[in-house]
Amino acid sequence: MVAQKSKGRNSKKPMIFSPWNYKVLALGLLLVIAGFTAMYLENEVEGIISLYISPIVIMGGYITVVVAILKHDGGSSAMSSDQS
């Protein structure tokens, strides 16, 4: 009984995301923040940045975040190490 408890504490749980996922997620969040900041700083309703550039940057950031969340690294499967 004691051996089972100590074994449970020492075993590491696999990470959900790989380091690549975290980097791409941070990049996507940075793009979203940069897009909204650029839109705020221009401070014009009909400016070229507010109408064209910022929405493209924001959508690129959202797409990057979705890709980072949904991309699964085939080599290091979190479920395969848990199947023993």
ZAKE-270451 format. One record per residue: residue in three letters; x, z, y of N, C-alpha, C in turn. Coordinates in pm, whole numbers, padded with zeros to 5 digits, always signed. Layout:
N
alaXZYXZYXZY
...
This chain:
84
met+00082+00000-00120+00000+00000+00000+00086+00000+00125
val+00193+00079+00124+00281+00084+00240+00357-00046+00255
ala+00395-00108+00144+00470-00233+00149+00387-00345+00213
gln+00257-00344+00190+00172-00448+00248+00162-00434+00399
lys+00155-00312+00449+00145-00293+00593+00273-00335+00664
ser+00388-00298+00607+00513-00335+00672+00538-00485+00663
lys+00492-00547+00555+00507-00692+00543+00422-00763+00649
gly+00305-00712+00677+00217-00772+00777+00274-00762+00917
arg+00345-00655+00946+00402-00638+01080+00523-00727+01102
asn+00603-00750+00997+00725-00828+01013+00702-00978+01008
ser+00590-01022+00951+00567-01166+00942+00523-01219+01078
lys+00585-01328+01118+00554-01388+01247+00439-01487+01231
lys+00350-01486+01327+00241-01583+01327+00294-01713+01385
pro+00254-01825+01328+00302-01953+01383+00242-01978+01521
met+00318-02046+01605+00270-02079+01738+00169-02193+01729
ile+00069-02188+01815-00033-02293+01815+00025-02422+01869
phe+00100-02413+01978+00159-02531+02041+00309-02532+02021
ser+00365-02651+02022+00510-02665+02017+00564-02657+02161
pro+00694-02644+02178+00749-02642+02315+00716-02769+02394
trp+00706-02883+02325+00668-03007+02392+00530-02994+02455
asn+00436-02933+02382+00301-02917+02434+00301-02833+02561
tyr+00378-02726+02562+00383-02640+02680+00443-02713+02800
lys+00545-02793+02777+00607-02868+02887+00511-02971+02944
val+00441-03042+02859+00347-03144+02906+00228-03078+02974
leu+00184-02963+02924+00076-02889+02987+00115-02843+03127
ala+00237-02794+03141+00286-02752+03273+00297-02872+03367
leu+00341-02986+03316+00348-03107+03398+00209-03149+03445
gly+00111-03144+03357-00025-03180+03395-00082-03086+03500
leu-00060-02957+03484-00107-02862+03584-00038-02884+03718
leu+00090-02917+03713+00163-02946+03836+00107-03070+03907
leu+00071-03171+03829+00012-03292+03888-00123-03262+03953
val-00205-03181+03887-00336-03146+03944-00318-03069+04074
ile-00229-02972+04073-00204-02892+04194-00147-02979+04306
ala-00055-03069+04271+00003-03158+04372-00102-03252+04430
gly-00192-03302+04348-00296-03391+04396-00391-03322+04493
phe-00435-03201+04457-00525-03129+04548-00453-03085+04675
thr-00325-03050+04663-00248-03011+04781-00230-03130+04876
ala-00199-03247+04821-00184-03366+04906-00316-03401+04974
met-00427-03384+04902-00556-03412+04962-00587-03313+05074
tyr-00549-03189+05055-00573-03087+05158-00483-03108+05280
leu-00358-03145+05256-00263-03158+05367-00292-03279+05456
glu-00349-03383+05400-00377-03500+05484-00489-03468+05583
asn-00587-03392+05540-00692-03339+05627-00774-03450+05695
glu-00788-03562+05630-00873-03670+05680-00967-03712+05568
val-01090-03741+05603-01186-03782+05502-01158-03924+05454
glu-01123-04012+05545-01103-04151+05509-00956-04191+05511
gly-00867-04098+05481-00725-04130+05476-00688-04199+05347
ile-00577-04269+05348-00533-04345+05230-00495-04251+05115
ile-00436-04137+05148-00398-04042+05044-00521-03975+04985
ser-00615-03934+05071-00735-03865+05023-00825-03954+04939
leu-00829-04081+04971-00920-04171+04900-00860-04236+04777
tyr-00730-04264+04778-00673-04344+04671-00565-04274+04589
ile-00471-04214+04656-00354-04160+04584-00386-04028+04515
ser-00445-03934+04587-00474-03802+04530-00568-03807+04409
pro-00677-03883+04413-00761-03888+04293-00691-03944+04171
ile-00602-04040+04192-00527-04096+04079-00431-03991+04023
val-00364-03917+04110-00272-03813+04065-00348-03701+03993
ile-00464-03663+04045-00544-03558+03982-00594-03603+03845
met-00645-03725+03834-00692-03774+03704-00576-03786+03604
gly-00461-03828+03653-00343-03831+03566-00307-03693+03516
gly-00320-03593+03602-00294-03455+03561-00393-03407+03458
tyr-00521-03437+03477-00622-03397+03380-00600-03466+03245
ile-00567-03593+03247-00541-03665+03123-00418-03607+03053
thr-00316-03572+03130-00196-03513+03072-00226-03378+03008
val-00310-03298+03071-00348-03168+03014-00424-03187+02883
val-00516-03283+02881-00594-03307+02759-00503-03356+02646
val-00410-03444+02678-00316-03492+02576-00230-03377+02524
ala-00186-03290+02613-00102-03177+02571-00179-03082+02480
ile-00307-03066+02504-00387-02976+02420-00421-03041+02286
leu-00453-03169+02286-00499-03233+02164-00387-03286+02075
lys-00269-03313+02129-00159-03367+02049-00110-03262+01951
his-00105-03300+01827-00059-03210+01722+00068-03267+01660
asp+00173-03187+01661+00300-03230+01604+00288-03233+01452
gly+00302-03349+01393+00284-03363+01248+00393-03294+01168
gly+00513-03279+01221+00624-03219+01148+00611-03070+01130
ser+00571-02999+01234+00561-02853+01226+00415-02812+01232
ser+00354-02809+01117+00212-02775+01109+00196-02624+01102
ala+00112-02568+01187+00088-02425+01186+00008-02385+01064
met-00076-02472+01015-00160-02440+00900-00082-02450+00769
ser+00015-02538+00757+00086-02555+00632+00173-02436+00596
ser+00227-02364+00696+00307-02247+00665+00221-02127+00629
asp+00092-02135+00655+00001-02025+00629-00068-02040+00493
gln-00043-02147+00418-00116-02175+00296-00053-02114+00171
ser+00045-02031+00181+00107-01974+00062+00028-01864-00001
